[in-house]
Amino acid sequence: MKRRSLLLLAAAGIPFFARAAEKKTETPLPPIAESVTVAITNVEVVVTDSKGRRVPGLKQEDFEVIEDGIPQRITNFYSVSGGRAILADGMQVALDDEEKAPDVPSPLKVKYVLYIDQLNLETLHRTRVFRSIYPFIEKTIGPNAEAMVVTFNRSLKVRQRFTTDRGAVAGTLQEIENESGMGNTITGERQDAIQRINDSKSQSEAVGIARQTSQSLDADLRLSIDALKTTIAGLAGIDGRKVLIYVSDGLPQMVGQELFDTIQRKYRTGAASIEGFSFDRTGSYAAIVQAAHAEGVTIDAIDAAGLAITEGVAAEFGTNENRGSGFASQQNMQAPLKMLADETGGIAAVNTNAPDRELTEIARDFSDFYSLGYRSTRGSIDRPHRIDVKVNRPGLRARYPSGYQEKTVETRTAEAVTAALFYPRTENPMNFSLAVGKPKAYGTENYLVPIKIGIPLQNVMLVPDGNAYKGRLYIYFVVLDSSGQQSDLQIRPLDIKVELKSYDSAKKKDYGYDVQLVMIPGGQKLSVAIRDSVSNAVSFAQKSVFVSVLPEETGKKGELGRN
Protein backbone atom coordinates (compact mmCIF):
# COMPACT_ATOMS: atom_id res chain seq x y z
CA MET A 1 0.00 0.00 0.00
CA LYS A 2 1.22 3.46 -0.87
CA ARG A 3 1.87 5.79 2.04
CA ARG A 4 1.91 9.53 2.26
CA SER A 5 3.23 11.78 4.99
CA LEU A 6 0.84 13.13 7.61
CA LEU A 7 1.82 16.60 8.78
CA LEU A 8 0.64 17.84 12.18
CA LEU A 9 0.82 21.57 12.83
CA ALA A 10 0.13 23.84 15.80
CA ALA A 11 -0.51 21.03 18.24
CA ALA A 12 -1.10 22.34 21.75
CA GLY A 13 -2.61 21.34 25.05
CA ILE A 14 -5.19 23.90 26.17
CA PRO A 15 -5.29 24.28 29.98
CA PHE A 16 -9.00 23.35 30.19
CA PHE A 17 -12.20 24.02 28.32
CA ALA A 18 -15.70 23.35 29.54
CA ARG A 19 -17.32 20.15 28.37
CA ALA A 20 -20.22 20.38 25.96
CA ALA A 21 -23.47 21.01 27.79
CA GLU A 22 -25.01 17.64 28.51
CA LYS A 23 -26.57 15.93 31.46
CA LYS A 24 -24.15 13.28 32.61
CA THR A 25 -23.64 11.26 35.79
CA GLU A 26 -20.35 12.06 37.51
CA THR A 27 -17.98 9.09 37.34
CA PRO A 28 -15.75 8.23 40.31
CA LEU A 29 -12.22 9.61 40.34
CA PRO A 30 -9.67 6.97 39.28
CA PRO A 31 -7.16 5.96 41.96
CA ILE A 32 -4.27 8.41 42.22
CA ALA A 33 -1.59 5.76 42.01
CA GLU A 34 0.58 3.99 39.52
CA SER A 35 -0.89 1.01 37.72
CA VAL A 36 1.03 -2.03 36.55
CA THR A 37 -0.31 -4.03 33.61
CA VAL A 38 0.38 -7.75 33.63
CA ALA A 39 0.20 -9.26 30.14
CA ILE A 40 -1.30 -12.71 29.81
CA THR A 41 -0.23 -14.90 26.90
CA ASN A 42 -3.06 -17.11 25.64
CA VAL A 43 -2.55 -20.24 23.57
CA GLU A 44 -5.48 -21.94 21.80
CA VAL A 45 -5.01 -25.72 21.76
CA VAL A 46 -6.93 -28.44 19.90
CA VAL A 47 -6.63 -31.91 21.44
CA THR A 48 -7.36 -35.10 19.49
CA ASP A 49 -6.96 -38.82 20.13
CA SER A 50 -5.12 -41.36 17.96
CA LYS A 51 -8.08 -41.46 15.55
CA GLY A 52 -8.25 -37.70 15.15
CA ARG A 53 -11.35 -37.28 17.32
CA ARG A 54 -11.70 -34.20 19.55
CA VAL A 55 -11.19 -34.83 23.24
CA PRO A 56 -13.48 -32.81 25.56
CA GLY A 57 -13.47 -32.59 29.36
CA LEU A 58 -9.77 -31.95 30.00
CA LYS A 59 -8.77 -29.82 32.99
CA GLN A 60 -6.06 -27.23 33.56
CA GLU A 61 -3.82 -29.77 35.26
CA ASP A 62 -3.84 -31.93 32.11
CA PHE A 63 -1.67 -29.39 30.28
CA GLU A 64 1.90 -28.12 30.44
CA VAL A 65 3.11 -24.99 28.66
CA ILE A 66 6.79 -24.37 27.94
CA GLU A 67 8.01 -21.05 26.56
CA ASP A 68 11.57 -20.81 25.23
CA GLY A 69 12.42 -23.96 27.18
CA ILE A 70 11.05 -22.60 30.49
CA PRO A 71 7.94 -24.25 32.06
CA GLN A 72 5.11 -21.76 32.67
CA ARG A 73 2.35 -21.80 35.29
CA ILE A 74 -1.10 -21.76 33.71
CA THR A 75 -3.13 -19.02 35.39
CA ASN A 76 -6.11 -18.69 33.04
CA PHE A 77 -8.03 -21.63 31.61
CA TYR A 78 -11.30 -22.23 29.81
CA SER A 79 -12.59 -24.74 27.31
CA VAL A 80 -14.95 -24.50 24.36
CA SER A 81 -16.92 -27.60 23.50
CA GLY A 82 -19.82 -28.08 21.13
CA GLY A 83 -19.95 -24.37 20.44
CA ARG A 84 -20.28 -23.44 24.12
CA ALA A 85 -17.57 -21.68 26.11
CA ILE A 86 -17.15 -23.13 29.60
CA LEU A 87 -15.48 -20.48 31.72
CA ALA A 88 -13.48 -20.93 34.92
CA ASP A 89 -16.49 -20.05 37.11
CA GLY A 90 -18.61 -22.67 35.36
CA MET A 91 -20.65 -20.17 33.35
CA GLN A 92 -21.42 -21.26 29.80
CA VAL A 93 -21.80 -19.01 26.77
CA ALA A 94 -23.36 -20.24 23.51
CA LEU A 95 -21.28 -18.95 20.61
CA ASP A 96 -24.14 -19.16 18.09
CA ASP A 97 -26.64 -17.13 20.17
CA GLU A 98 -27.21 -13.91 18.18
CA GLU A 99 -28.77 -12.10 21.17
CA LYS A 100 -25.70 -12.71 23.31
CA ALA A 101 -23.17 -12.03 20.53
CA PRO A 102 -22.29 -8.52 21.86
CA ASP A 103 -21.39 -10.05 25.23
CA VAL A 104 -19.08 -12.73 23.83
CA PRO A 105 -15.41 -11.90 24.61
CA SER A 106 -13.27 -11.15 21.55
CA PRO A 107 -11.07 -14.28 22.01
CA LEU A 108 -14.23 -16.32 21.38
CA LYS A 109 -14.93 -14.57 18.09
CA VAL A 110 -13.22 -15.47 14.83
CA LYS A 111 -12.36 -13.71 11.60
CA TYR A 112 -11.75 -15.91 8.55
CA VAL A 113 -9.74 -14.69 5.58
CA LEU A 114 -10.49 -16.72 2.45
CA TYR A 115 -7.31 -16.22 0.42
CA ILE A 116 -7.69 -17.43 -3.17
CA ASP A 117 -4.26 -17.59 -4.85
CA GLN A 118 -5.31 -17.29 -8.50
CA LEU A 119 -1.70 -17.21 -9.63
CA ASN A 120 -1.09 -20.72 -8.29
CA LEU A 121 -4.52 -22.24 -8.89
CA GLU A 122 -5.93 -23.92 -11.97
CA THR A 123 -9.48 -23.03 -12.95
CA LEU A 124 -10.87 -26.57 -12.77
CA HIS A 125 -9.30 -27.15 -9.36
CA ARG A 126 -10.73 -23.86 -8.05
CA THR A 127 -14.27 -24.80 -9.08
CA ARG A 128 -13.93 -28.20 -7.44
CA VAL A 129 -12.72 -26.79 -4.10
CA PHE A 130 -15.35 -24.03 -4.04
CA ARG A 131 -18.02 -26.75 -3.96
CA SER A 132 -16.69 -27.62 -0.49
CA ILE A 133 -16.20 -24.03 0.63
CA TYR A 134 -19.81 -22.95 0.02
CA PRO A 135 -21.24 -25.32 2.69
CA PHE A 136 -18.43 -24.22 5.04
CA ILE A 137 -19.56 -20.59 4.67
CA GLU A 138 -23.21 -21.49 5.25
CA LYS A 139 -22.47 -23.45 8.43
CA THR A 140 -19.70 -21.30 9.88
CA ILE A 141 -20.26 -17.58 9.22
CA GLY A 142 -22.57 -16.03 11.80
CA PRO A 143 -22.89 -13.66 14.76
CA ASN A 144 -19.42 -14.39 16.12
CA ALA A 145 -17.68 -15.48 12.91
CA GLU A 146 -16.92 -13.03 10.10
CA ALA A 147 -15.25 -13.67 6.76
CA MET A 148 -13.44 -11.66 4.14
CA VAL A 149 -12.30 -12.70 0.65
CA VAL A 150 -8.90 -11.86 -0.84
CA THR A 151 -7.54 -12.80 -4.25
CA PHE A 152 -4.02 -12.73 -5.61
CA ASN A 153 -3.28 -12.75 -9.33
CA ARG A 154 0.06 -10.92 -9.46
CA SER A 155 -1.78 -8.19 -7.56
CA LEU A 156 -3.55 -8.36 -4.22
CA LYS A 157 -7.22 -7.44 -4.00
CA VAL A 158 -9.67 -7.42 -1.09
CA ARG A 159 -12.84 -8.60 -2.80
CA GLN A 160 -15.07 -8.65 0.28
CA ARG A 161 -14.29 -7.03 3.61
CA PHE A 162 -15.15 -8.73 6.89
CA THR A 163 -18.85 -9.44 7.11
CA THR A 164 -21.28 -11.84 8.78
CA ASP A 165 -23.37 -11.86 5.58
CA ARG A 166 -23.02 -15.40 4.23
CA GLY A 167 -24.66 -14.43 0.96
CA ALA A 168 -22.15 -11.63 0.33
CA VAL A 169 -19.21 -13.99 0.89
CA ALA A 170 -20.68 -16.74 -1.30
CA GLY A 171 -21.58 -14.21 -4.01
CA THR A 172 -18.00 -12.95 -4.09
CA LEU A 173 -16.69 -16.49 -4.57
CA GLN A 174 -19.18 -17.01 -7.41
CA GLU A 175 -17.81 -13.90 -9.12
CA ILE A 176 -14.27 -15.30 -8.74
CA GLU A 177 -15.40 -18.59 -10.30
CA ASN A 178 -16.23 -16.72 -13.49
CA GLU A 179 -12.79 -15.17 -13.75
CA SER A 180 -9.71 -16.56 -15.43
CA GLY A 181 -6.65 -16.98 -13.26
CA MET A 182 -2.97 -17.40 -14.00
CA GLY A 183 -2.71 -20.94 -12.61
CA ASN A 184 -3.22 -22.58 -15.99
CA THR A 185 -0.51 -20.36 -17.46
CA ILE A 186 1.98 -21.30 -14.75
CA THR A 187 1.22 -24.99 -15.20
CA GLY A 188 1.64 -24.64 -18.96
CA GLU A 189 5.01 -22.94 -18.47
CA ARG A 190 6.24 -25.87 -16.36
CA GLN A 191 4.95 -28.47 -18.83
CA ASP A 192 6.47 -26.64 -21.78
CA ALA A 193 9.86 -26.50 -20.03
CA ILE A 194 9.71 -30.24 -19.30
CA GLN A 195 8.97 -30.94 -22.97
CA ARG A 196 11.89 -28.74 -24.06
CA ILE A 197 14.20 -30.53 -21.62
CA ASN A 198 13.10 -33.87 -23.03
CA ASP A 199 13.87 -32.57 -26.51
CA SER A 200 17.23 -31.05 -25.52
CA LYS A 201 20.44 -32.30 -27.20
CA SER A 202 22.81 -31.72 -24.27
CA GLN A 203 22.84 -31.40 -20.51
CA SER A 204 23.99 -27.77 -20.67
CA GLU A 205 21.06 -26.91 -22.95
CA ALA A 206 18.65 -28.62 -20.54
CA VAL A 207 20.13 -26.83 -17.51
CA GLY A 208 19.77 -23.51 -19.30
CA ILE A 209 16.08 -24.20 -19.92
CA ALA A 210 15.54 -25.24 -16.29
CA ARG A 211 17.42 -22.22 -14.93
CA GLN A 212 15.56 -19.69 -17.10
CA THR A 213 12.14 -21.17 -16.32
CA SER A 214 12.92 -21.43 -12.61
CA GLN A 215 13.94 -17.77 -12.48
CA SER A 216 10.62 -16.80 -14.05
CA LEU A 217 8.65 -19.01 -11.66
CA ASP A 218 10.70 -17.73 -8.74
CA ALA A 219 9.81 -14.13 -9.56
CA ASP A 220 6.13 -15.02 -9.38
CA LEU A 221 6.65 -16.97 -6.17
CA ARG A 222 8.27 -13.97 -4.50
CA LEU A 223 5.19 -11.91 -5.41
CA SER A 224 2.99 -14.61 -3.88
CA ILE A 225 4.99 -14.70 -0.65
CA ASP A 226 5.01 -10.91 -0.33
CA ALA A 227 1.24 -10.81 -0.88
CA LEU A 228 0.67 -13.39 1.84
CA LYS A 229 2.83 -11.43 4.29
CA THR A 230 1.03 -8.20 3.36
CA THR A 231 -2.35 -9.80 4.02
CA ILE A 232 -1.21 -11.14 7.38
CA ALA A 233 0.31 -7.79 8.37
CA GLY A 234 -3.02 -6.13 7.53
CA LEU A 235 -4.65 -8.14 10.32
CA ALA A 236 -2.49 -6.50 12.98
CA GLY A 237 -4.44 -4.93 15.79
CA ILE A 238 -7.67 -6.78 15.01
CA ASP A 239 -9.27 -8.46 18.02
CA GLY A 240 -10.40 -12.07 18.11
CA ARG A 241 -9.01 -15.22 16.56
CA LYS A 242 -7.69 -14.76 13.04
CA VAL A 243 -7.71 -17.64 10.56
CA LEU A 244 -6.35 -17.43 7.02
CA ILE A 245 -7.63 -20.19 4.73
CA TYR A 246 -5.15 -20.36 1.87
CA VAL A 247 -6.40 -22.01 -1.35
CA SER A 248 -3.95 -22.91 -4.13
CA ASP A 249 -2.44 -25.82 -6.04
CA GLY A 250 0.48 -25.80 -3.63
CA LEU A 251 3.67 -23.80 -3.30
CA PRO A 252 7.11 -25.12 -4.28
CA GLN A 253 9.67 -25.63 -1.59
CA MET A 254 12.31 -25.69 -4.33
CA VAL A 255 11.30 -23.75 -7.44
CA GLY A 256 11.74 -25.80 -10.61
CA GLN A 257 12.42 -29.02 -8.71
CA GLU A 258 10.59 -31.12 -11.31
CA LEU A 259 12.70 -29.55 -14.07
CA PHE A 260 16.05 -30.36 -12.50
CA ASP A 261 14.78 -33.81 -11.55
CA THR A 262 13.83 -34.41 -15.19
CA ILE A 263 17.37 -33.48 -16.25
CA GLN A 264 18.81 -35.89 -13.70
CA ARG A 265 16.65 -38.72 -15.06
CA LYS A 266 17.43 -37.93 -18.72
CA TYR A 267 21.19 -37.43 -18.40
CA ARG A 268 21.88 -39.62 -15.31
CA THR A 269 23.74 -36.91 -13.42
CA GLY A 270 23.30 -35.25 -10.05
CA ALA A 271 24.92 -31.97 -11.04
CA ALA A 272 21.63 -30.42 -12.18
CA SER A 273 19.89 -31.33 -8.92
CA ILE A 274 22.65 -29.62 -6.96
CA GLU A 275 22.14 -26.43 -8.96
CA GLY A 276 18.43 -26.65 -8.24
CA PHE A 277 19.10 -26.15 -4.52
CA SER A 278 19.84 -22.48 -5.26
CA PHE A 279 16.07 -22.12 -5.74
CA ASP A 280 15.18 -23.52 -2.30
CA ARG A 281 12.70 -21.10 -0.68
CA THR A 282 12.22 -22.71 2.74
CA GLY A 283 13.46 -19.54 4.42
CA SER A 284 10.78 -17.48 2.69
CA TYR A 285 8.05 -19.71 4.12
CA ALA A 286 9.62 -19.41 7.55
CA ALA A 287 9.21 -15.64 7.16
CA ILE A 288 5.47 -16.16 6.54
CA VAL A 289 5.26 -18.23 9.72
CA GLN A 290 7.06 -15.52 11.65
CA ALA A 291 4.61 -12.92 10.30
CA ALA A 292 1.67 -15.13 11.31
CA HIS A 293 3.11 -15.57 14.82
CA ALA A 294 3.55 -11.81 15.11
CA GLU A 295 -0.11 -11.14 14.31
CA GLY A 296 -1.64 -14.22 15.95
CA VAL A 297 -2.84 -15.72 12.65
CA THR A 298 -3.57 -19.40 12.08
CA ILE A 299 -3.03 -20.62 8.51
CA ASP A 300 -5.17 -23.45 7.14
CA ALA A 301 -3.93 -24.59 3.72
CA ILE A 302 -6.15 -26.21 1.09
CA ASP A 303 -4.29 -28.00 -1.72
CA ALA A 304 -6.75 -27.68 -4.60
CA ALA A 305 -4.64 -29.90 -6.91
CA GLY A 306 -6.38 -32.89 -5.39
CA LEU A 307 -5.49 -36.53 -5.86
CA ALA A 308 -2.47 -37.24 -8.04
CA ILE A 309 -1.46 -40.20 -10.21
CA THR A 310 1.98 -41.79 -10.16
CA GLU A 311 3.78 -39.09 -12.04
CA GLY A 312 2.43 -36.34 -9.78
CA VAL A 313 0.00 -34.79 -12.24
CA ALA A 314 -3.68 -34.32 -11.39
CA ALA A 315 -5.57 -37.43 -12.50
CA GLU A 316 -7.58 -35.63 -15.18
CA PHE A 317 -4.31 -34.49 -16.82
CA GLY A 318 -2.53 -37.84 -16.99
CA THR A 319 0.27 -38.14 -19.55
CA ASN A 320 3.00 -40.52 -20.62
CA GLU A 321 5.52 -37.72 -21.05
CA ASN A 322 8.90 -38.26 -19.39
CA ARG A 323 9.19 -36.13 -16.26
CA GLY A 324 10.69 -36.09 -12.79
CA SER A 325 9.59 -38.21 -9.86
CA GLY A 326 5.86 -37.72 -9.26
CA PHE A 327 6.20 -38.39 -5.54
CA ALA A 328 9.07 -35.89 -5.19
CA SER A 329 7.15 -33.22 -7.12
CA GLN A 330 4.09 -33.76 -4.98
CA GLN A 331 6.09 -33.50 -1.77
CA ASN A 332 7.83 -30.40 -3.08
CA MET A 333 4.50 -28.62 -3.63
CA GLN A 334 2.84 -29.81 -0.43
CA ALA A 335 5.68 -29.41 2.08
CA PRO A 336 5.30 -25.60 2.43
CA LEU A 337 1.54 -25.95 2.91
CA LYS A 338 2.09 -28.44 5.72
CA MET A 339 4.77 -26.24 7.25
CA LEU A 340 2.56 -23.13 7.27
CA ALA A 341 -0.30 -25.06 8.87
CA ASP A 342 1.76 -27.04 11.38
CA GLU A 343 3.73 -24.05 12.67
CA THR A 344 0.67 -21.83 13.10
CA GLY A 345 -1.67 -24.44 14.60
CA GLY A 346 -3.72 -24.96 11.45
CA ILE A 347 -4.74 -27.82 9.17
CA ALA A 348 -3.34 -28.76 5.74
CA ALA A 349 -5.84 -30.43 3.40
CA VAL A 350 -3.81 -32.41 0.86
CA ASN A 351 -4.42 -35.42 -1.42
CA THR A 352 -8.19 -34.94 -1.55
CA ASN A 353 -10.53 -33.73 -4.28
CA ALA A 354 -13.20 -32.68 -1.76
CA PRO A 355 -11.76 -31.17 1.46
CA ASP A 356 -15.12 -31.25 3.25
CA ARG A 357 -13.74 -33.12 6.25
CA GLU A 358 -10.82 -30.73 6.67
CA LEU A 359 -13.09 -27.67 6.38
CA THR A 360 -15.38 -29.17 9.01
CA GLU A 361 -12.37 -29.55 11.31
CA ILE A 362 -11.31 -25.96 10.58
CA ALA A 363 -14.77 -24.81 11.67
CA ARG A 364 -14.54 -26.95 14.80
CA ASP A 365 -11.29 -25.24 15.74
CA PHE A 366 -13.53 -22.33 16.69
CA SER A 367 -16.14 -24.36 18.56
CA ASP A 368 -13.97 -27.05 20.24
CA PHE A 369 -10.66 -26.00 21.80
CA TYR A 370 -8.88 -25.14 25.03
CA SER A 371 -7.45 -21.77 25.98
CA LEU A 372 -4.33 -21.77 28.18
CA GLY A 373 -3.23 -18.46 29.66
CA TYR A 374 0.00 -17.74 31.50
CA ARG A 375 2.15 -14.81 32.59
CA SER A 376 5.26 -14.80 30.45
CA THR A 377 8.58 -14.73 32.27
CA ARG A 378 9.84 -12.10 29.80
CA GLY A 379 8.88 -8.49 29.22
CA SER A 380 7.19 -7.11 26.14
CA ILE A 381 10.16 -6.32 23.96
CA ASP A 382 8.82 -7.11 20.48
CA ARG A 383 10.64 -10.38 20.09
CA PRO A 384 9.54 -13.88 19.03
CA HIS A 385 9.05 -16.73 21.48
CA ARG A 386 8.81 -20.48 21.02
CA ILE A 387 5.91 -22.41 22.59
CA ASP A 388 5.50 -26.10 23.40
CA VAL A 389 2.32 -27.61 24.85
CA LYS A 390 2.13 -31.07 26.38
CA VAL A 391 -0.98 -33.05 27.30
CA ASN A 392 -0.41 -35.22 30.35
CA ARG A 393 -2.51 -38.11 29.08
CA PRO A 394 -1.19 -40.93 26.86
CA GLY A 395 -2.27 -41.13 23.24
CA LEU A 396 -3.46 -37.55 22.94
CA ARG A 397 -2.11 -35.01 20.46
CA ALA A 398 -2.12 -31.23 20.86
CA ARG A 399 -2.27 -28.85 17.90
CA TYR A 400 -1.30 -25.22 18.55
CA PRO A 401 0.81 -22.37 17.16
CA SER A 402 4.49 -23.04 17.75
CA GLY A 403 5.29 -19.45 18.67
CA TYR A 404 4.17 -15.88 19.09
CA GLN A 405 5.70 -12.44 19.11
CA GLU A 406 5.38 -10.59 22.36
CA LYS A 407 4.60 -6.94 21.74
CA THR A 408 4.91 -3.78 23.75
CA VAL A 409 1.77 -1.78 24.48
CA GLU A 410 3.21 0.88 22.17
CA THR A 411 3.38 -1.59 19.27
CA ARG A 412 -0.08 -2.98 19.98
CA THR A 413 -1.61 0.49 20.08
CA ALA A 414 0.10 1.55 16.84
CA GLU A 415 -1.16 -1.57 15.07
CA ALA A 416 -4.67 -1.19 16.46
CA VAL A 417 -5.13 2.46 15.49
CA THR A 418 -3.97 1.65 11.95
CA ALA A 419 -6.21 -1.41 11.69
CA ALA A 420 -9.15 0.78 12.80
CA LEU A 421 -8.97 2.50 9.40
CA PHE A 422 -10.36 -0.71 7.94
CA TYR A 423 -11.97 -2.43 10.93
CA PRO A 424 -13.52 0.21 13.25
CA ARG A 425 -12.88 0.10 16.99
CA THR A 426 -15.29 1.65 19.46
CA GLU A 427 -13.50 1.11 22.79
CA ASN A 428 -13.30 4.52 24.46
CA PRO A 429 -12.80 4.14 28.23
CA MET A 430 -11.55 7.74 28.47
CA ASN A 431 -14.76 8.94 26.75
CA PHE A 432 -12.75 11.47 24.76
CA SER A 433 -14.42 13.62 22.10
CA LEU A 434 -13.17 14.17 18.57
CA ALA A 435 -14.31 17.20 16.56
CA VAL A 436 -13.37 18.27 13.04
CA GLY A 437 -13.35 21.91 12.07
CA LYS A 438 -13.51 23.82 8.79
CA PRO A 439 -10.62 23.06 6.37
CA LYS A 440 -8.53 25.97 5.14
CA ALA A 441 -6.31 26.13 2.05
CA TYR A 442 -2.66 25.35 2.72
CA GLY A 443 -0.43 25.89 -0.28
CA THR A 444 -1.68 25.09 -3.76
CA GLU A 445 -2.90 21.49 -3.27
CA ASN A 446 -3.43 20.84 0.45
CA TYR A 447 -5.76 21.93 3.22
CA LEU A 448 -5.35 22.43 6.96
CA VAL A 449 -8.02 20.55 8.89
CA PRO A 450 -8.44 21.60 12.56
CA ILE A 451 -8.92 18.71 14.97
CA LYS A 452 -10.10 19.31 18.52
CA ILE A 453 -9.80 16.58 21.14
CA GLY A 454 -11.45 16.80 24.56
CA ILE A 455 -10.32 14.39 27.28
CA PRO A 456 -12.30 14.24 30.58
CA LEU A 457 -9.60 14.72 33.20
CA GLN A 458 -11.37 12.46 35.66
CA ASN A 459 -10.65 9.56 33.28
CA VAL A 460 -6.88 10.20 33.14
CA MET A 461 -4.58 8.41 35.58
CA LEU A 462 -2.45 10.94 37.46
CA VAL A 463 0.29 10.41 40.03
CA PRO A 464 1.37 12.75 42.85
CA ASP A 465 4.52 14.78 42.17
CA GLY A 466 5.27 17.47 44.76
CA ASN A 467 2.50 20.06 44.75
CA ALA A 468 0.84 18.68 41.62
CA TYR A 469 -0.62 15.65 39.94
CA LYS A 470 1.05 14.65 36.68
CA GLY A 471 0.28 12.33 33.82
CA ARG A 472 1.27 11.69 30.26
CA LEU A 473 -0.87 10.71 27.29
CA TYR A 474 0.21 9.63 23.82
CA ILE A 475 -2.04 10.60 20.91
CA TYR A 476 -1.86 8.57 17.70
CA PHE A 477 -3.02 9.90 14.30
CA VAL A 478 -3.28 8.11 10.95
CA VAL A 479 -5.31 8.94 7.84
CA LEU A 480 -6.55 6.95 4.84
CA ASP A 481 -7.64 8.83 1.74
CA SER A 482 -10.21 7.82 -0.86
CA SER A 483 -7.53 6.47 -3.23
CA GLY A 484 -6.36 3.99 -0.58
CA GLN A 485 -3.18 5.84 0.31
CA GLN A 486 -2.38 5.65 4.00
CA SER A 487 -0.38 8.26 5.88
CA ASP A 488 2.53 7.52 8.16
CA LEU A 489 1.50 7.08 11.77
CA GLN A 490 2.16 10.13 13.92
CA ILE A 491 2.48 9.91 17.71
CA ARG A 492 2.44 12.99 19.93
CA PRO A 493 3.04 13.05 23.72
CA LEU A 494 0.78 15.21 25.89
CA ASP A 495 2.01 16.01 29.40
CA ILE A 496 -0.66 16.98 31.92
CA LYS A 497 0.04 18.84 35.16
CA VAL A 498 -2.61 19.86 37.67
CA GLU A 499 -1.88 21.81 40.85
CA LEU A 500 -3.20 20.11 43.98
CA LYS A 501 -5.36 23.10 44.90
CA SER A 502 -6.98 23.11 41.45
CA TYR A 503 -7.66 19.41 41.07
CA ASP A 504 -11.23 19.27 42.45
CA SER A 505 -12.45 21.84 39.95
CA ALA A 506 -10.22 20.66 37.10
CA LYS A 507 -11.49 17.08 37.18
CA LYS A 508 -14.95 18.33 36.20
CA LYS A 509 -13.68 19.66 32.89
CA ASP A 510 -12.04 18.39 29.73
CA TYR A 511 -8.38 18.73 28.94
CA GLY A 512 -8.15 20.05 25.41
CA TYR A 513 -5.73 19.26 22.64
CA ASP A 514 -5.82 21.05 19.27
CA VAL A 515 -3.96 19.98 16.17
CA GLN A 516 -4.12 20.82 12.47
CA LEU A 517 -3.70 18.02 9.95
CA VAL A 518 -2.57 18.67 6.40
CA MET A 519 -4.94 16.76 4.09
CA ILE A 520 -5.61 16.57 0.37
CA PRO A 521 -9.05 17.28 -1.12
CA GLY A 522 -11.60 14.49 -1.08
CA GLY A 523 -12.79 11.88 1.36
CA GLN A 524 -10.52 10.92 4.23
CA LYS A 525 -10.81 8.59 7.19
CA LEU A 526 -9.10 9.71 10.37
CA SER A 527 -8.21 7.20 13.07
CA VAL A 528 -7.14 8.44 16.50
CA ALA A 529 -6.05 6.60 19.62
CA ILE A 530 -5.10 7.93 23.05
CA ARG A 531 -2.96 5.87 25.41
CA ASP A 532 -2.54 6.67 29.09
CA SER A 533 1.12 5.95 29.88
CA VAL A 534 0.35 5.31 33.57
CA SER A 535 -2.63 2.95 33.31
CA ASN A 536 -1.96 1.82 29.70
CA ALA A 537 -5.67 2.31 29.01
CA VAL A 538 -6.26 2.93 25.31
CA SER A 539 -9.22 4.71 23.69
CA PHE A 540 -10.09 4.77 19.99
CA ALA A 541 -12.20 6.92 17.69
CA GLN A 542 -12.54 7.22 13.92
CA LYS A 543 -14.04 10.06 11.94
CA SER A 544 -14.89 10.47 8.25
CA VAL A 545 -13.71 13.81 6.87
CA PHE A 546 -14.50 15.33 3.51
CA VAL A 547 -12.23 18.13 2.33
CA SER A 548 -14.09 20.11 -0.33
CA VAL A 549 -12.53 22.56 -2.76
CA LEU A 550 -15.94 24.21 -3.21
CA PRO A 551 -17.01 27.25 -1.17
CA GLU A 552 -18.75 26.33 2.06
CA GLU A 553 -22.53 26.72 2.10
CA THR A 554 -23.87 29.53 4.26
CA GLY A 555 -24.52 28.42 7.81
CA LYS A 556 -22.77 25.05 7.47
CA LYS A 557 -20.57 24.24 10.42
CA GLY A 558 -17.79 21.79 11.16
CA GLU A 559 -18.69 18.42 12.56
CA LEU A 560 -18.67 18.15 16.34
CA GLY A 561 -19.57 15.43 18.78
CA ARG A 562 -18.31 12.75 21.07
CA ASN A 563 -17.68 9.33 19.54
Order of alpha helices (4+ residues) and beta strands (2+ residues): beta-beta-beta-beta-beta-beta-beta-beta-beta-alpha-beta-beta-alpha-alpha-alpha-beta-alpha-alpha-alpha-beta-alpha-beta-alpha-beta-beta-beta-beta-alpha-beta-beta-beta-beta-beta-beta-beta-alpha-beta-beta-beta
